[in-house]
């Protein structure tokens, strides 16, 4: 079948197909790094179909790009790669709010003596500590409850106006400022989440050290590990009340940093 005849039958022009390809490239970048979308939660063909339908929905609000209809293949390939990076950058900066929960889980597991307890996460294909996986999935659940996946798609659709197709990468100062701010916020949030357990276990070890100093006959090592795990789980359970509020607040902050890159 003649491709031109097929396009005429479907009602699309070559220029519109080029524009759709670039839209799909930016969406594909988002799906590679964004929370929920980047997880292997379903067949790949379903994700491809979802990208295609989102492209059809977003297409009417996307203005033409500067090289549309010229038929320059290198320019089209370069523009597609740039759009892929832009989408991946937005998704990655938002995803860091959930990565912070994984880092916090690793810190908590280390102080509780559970750093060797690893599980295989089927959605990422990686081995993670038990607490890292628990906190990540809890954070992901909160992310979906507050419609974070909808906000991501909406923000990406608006980015086609603030950062048009084929316009190249965003200004380097915006990318650098947002990246550094998000990275520092990631580690600060990790320490904030793990702080209650760190303080509780440090006080426990300090008390055990004083007991061992006062009475060397007591084998405090065999008492400290189970007590650290027991106290750690209690503190984690109590701090989960505040965990949700912190994650909701930080998700908004990371969204602001991610959309700042594309002038939103």
N, C-alpha and C positions, 0 to 999 in steps of 0.2 A: 504494500500500500504506500502511496506517495505521502510523505510526512506533511507536505504543504496542504494536500487535500484533507488529511486527517485534522490538521489544525483549523482549516476553514470549516470543517464539519462540526468541530467542538466550539467554534466561535472565538478562538484565541489567535493572536498574532505572534510573530517571532519575538517582538519586543516584550510582550506580556509573559511569554515563557521564560525569557531571560530574567525578568523581574521576579517571577515566582522562584526560579532557581536560587537567586540571591536571598530571598526571604527564607527559603528552606535551609540555606546554609547557616543563617543566623539562628534559626530555630534549632538546627541540629547541634550547634555549639552549646546552646542552652541545655539541651537534653543530655549532653555529654557530661556536664558538671553540676547541674542544679540539683537541689534536694528532691527526693522522690523520683524525679524523671530519670536521674542517672542510675538508679538502683535497678537491678535485674529482677523486677517484680512481675514480669510477664513476657510473652513471646516478643521477639524483636519485630516481627511483622506488624504487631499491634502498635508499637511505638512509631514505626514508619507510617502507618496509616494515620495515626494521630498527628504527626508532623504535616502530612499532606493536607488533612482537613483544616488544621490551624492555618496553613498557608492560604488556602482558599478563603478562609474567614478574614484574615488580616489583609489580603491583597487589595481590596477596594480603598483602604486608607493609606496605602504606601505610594508616595509620589515616584515618578520615573527617575531612574538614575542617569548620570551624566553621559555614560557610554552606551545608552540603550539604543539598539538597532544598528549599531556600527559594525557588528559582526567581528570584532577583534577578539580572537580566542585568548591570547595571553592576558589582555585586560580583564576579560571575564573570569579567568582562572584566578588571577590575583585578587579581584574584587570578592570572589567566592571565599577564598582563604581568609581574607580580612574579615568578612562577615562571620565566618566560623569562629575566629578569635574573639570578636566582640561578644557574641552570644555566650561563649565559654567563659569569658571574663565576668559577665554579669552573674551567671550561674555559680561560678566559683566563689565570688565574694559573698553571695548569700549563703552558700553551703558552709562557709567557715563558721557560722554560728552553731551548726551542728557538729562540726569537727571539734569545736571547743569542748563539747560534752564528752567526746571520745578521749581527748587529752585529760580532762578532769577525771574520767573513769580510770584511766591508767594511773594517775597520781593517787587516787583513793585506793585502788587495788594494791599499789606498792606499800602504802602506809598500813593497810590492813593485812598484809601478808598474802594477798590473793593475786599477785602479779603473774604467777605461773599458771593460773587457771584460765585457759584459753578455749574459745569456742569458734567454730567455723560459721561465719555469717553467710548464708546462701545468697543474699541479695547483692553482696559485694565480692564474694569469692575470697575473702581475706580472713585470717585468723585474728580475732580481737579478744581482749580480756572480757570476762563476764560482765563486769560493771560498766566498761566502755560501751558494750553492746546494749546493755539495759538503758543507760542514760541516753544513748543516741536514738534508740527506738522511741523512748519517751519524748525526747525533743522533737523527733519527726512527727509523732502523733499530734503534739501541740501545734507544730507548723501547719499540718493539714487542717486541724480544727479551726485555726485562725485564717484559713483560706490563703495560705502563703503561696500555694501552687497557682491559684488564680491571679494573685498579685504579680507573680513572675511573668505570666503570659501577658497580662495587661500592660505591665511596664515595658516588656519587649515590644509590644505593638506600638506603644507611644514612642519608643526609641527610634522608630523609622522616620518620625517627623523631626525629632531633635537631632538625630544623627543619620542623615539620609544614606541610602544605598550608594555604594561606590565612593563615599566621601573619605575613605581611609580610616585608620585607627583614630581613636579619640586623642585629644591633646595629651602629651606625655606627662605634664604636670598634674592633670586630673587623675591619670592612671597611677602615678607614683604616690600622690597624696592619699588616694583611696586605698591603695594596696597596703601602704605602711600603716595607715590608721586601722584598717581591718585586721591586719596581722597583730598589731599591738593589742587591739581589743580582744582578739581571740585568746591570747595568753592571759590577759587580765581576767577575762570571763572564766577561763579554766581554773585559775587560782581561786577566784571567788566561789565557784561551785564546790571546789574541793576543800576550801578553808575550814568548814566546821569539822570535817573528819581529821584534817591535819592537826588542828588544835586539840581535839579530843584524844587522839592517839599520842601526841607529844606529851600531854599531861599524864596519860597512863604510863608511858615509858619513864617519865620523870619520877612518878610515884613508885614504880617498880624498882627504879635505880636506888631510891632512898630506902626502900624496904631491904634490898639486897645489901646496901651499905650497913644498915642497922643489924641485919640478921643474915650473914652470909650462908647459913645452912639452908635457907629457903631457895629452892631452884626457881627463881622468878622467870627464867626463859620459857619454861613449860607452861607457866601461867599467863605470860604476857601475850602469846600468839592467839589463843582462843578468846581471851578477854578483848584484845584489839579487834578481832573480827566481830565479836558480839556488840561491842560499843560502836564499831563502825557502822554496822547494819542499823542499829537503833538511830544513830545520828543521821544516816542517809534517809531513813524513813521519815524522821521529823523534818529534815531540810527539804524534802520533796514538796512540802506545803508551799515553800517560798520559791522552789525551783521553777514552777510554771510561770509565776509572775516575772521572774528574771528572764526566762527565755522569751516570753512575749515582748518584753521591753527591748531585749537585745536583737530580736528578729527585725523590729522596726528600724533599729540603728543600722544594722547590716544592709537592709534594703536601701536606706538612704545613701550609704556609701557606694553600693553597687550602681544605683541609678545616677549618682553624681558623675560617674564616668561617662555616661551618655547624655549629660546636660539636662537631666530631669530633676 
